[in-house]
Amino acid sequence: MEALIEKIEVALNSVRPYLEADGGNVKIVEITSDMTLRLELLGACGSCPMSTMTFKAGLEEAVKKSVPEILHVEAVNLTPLN
């Protein structure tokens, strides 16, 4: 599991500079038994109206591309756009 977390961190680090530039960040909350990665958006990312797009196009895409073992990616504090 530790090696998997390291691979995920590398993937997240590829998008972190963009999040940090806007006052945000992301952290791993857990990896569930069904290989779902749960992330928490931090700082400005938690309340940004664009965070749903950032999550889908940036974070989820980067993780799934770099770590194919992860089947699903969820944000625990993301408010979906209506």
Secondary structure, 3 states (H helix, E strand, C coil): CHHHHHHHHHHHHCCHHHHHHCCEEEEEEEECCCCEEEEEEEEHHHCCCCHHHHHHHHHHHHHHHHCCCCCEEEECCCCCCC
